């Protein structure tokens, strides 16, 4: 039985629902020795800002039970470097290229998106209003409906393609933020970004991270992420992309059954660079074994 794994995110048609989470997959080309990038539904390149960022001081990663903390701080060389040096090397990939965008103001986000807009191989952006590891911008916009709406409005005016807004779990009610960005023209939402966490080195009697707190990812956050995806999928009409602790195909299917139209794989890429392909194959096998001929028949069935 042939299984149709295609799914739609706004005007994007993904060949399958498996994407990569920004910050865990570089610019995609770093993984080309391990997997065929053309098999992915899409890949989301690392957080990109208007100007180059050095990121936070070291140490900025710490292992935790069933997960990890990171405080990288959006280190990147800026949008112009990405366009001039990275884009020419990845534009040929037969998979949707999605740029994760961050900024210190709505105007910053909009300007980055304007510079992306005429790149024919980039049809979508993921707007990061939920990064807990930067002092300006990031999560500051994602924790209020007003901030989230302002960034989405600015990006919507600047970018004609698909706008995905990445939401923070560090809020009282994530559905309020989701509805706010939907009202301003977001084509989809992705959730969740990392949970705010902290680890202490008891021998040195100091925090493990230079920034004291950082973003928790990995299997430890998955039940929280699935719950928030389930809530959000019921609250908005636009597609929901689920992420948070997906390590294998069964984990991915939890999100899809809870209402996600697509999923992103993040921390698992550090452990197994072929995790994305294994998830695609698992979903295909699951559908065959359960007599499901279209992945869309599984979205939100619970």
Protein Blocks (a to p, Z undefined) as FASTA:
>chain_A
ZZdfbdcehjbccfbfcdcdehilonojmmmmmpcfklpmbdcdddddfbdcebjaddfb
dcdehiacddekopaebjklmmmmmmmmmmmpccddddddddfbfklmmmmmmmmmmmmk
bcbdcddfkbfkbfggjjlmmmpfklmmmmmmmmmmmpmbdcdddddfkbfblmlmmmmm
mmnopabdcdddddddddddfklopafbfnlpacdedjklmmmmmmmmmmmmmmpmbdcd
deehiabfklmmmmmmnopabdcdfklmmmmmmlmmmmmmmmmmmmmmnopabfklmgop
ZZ
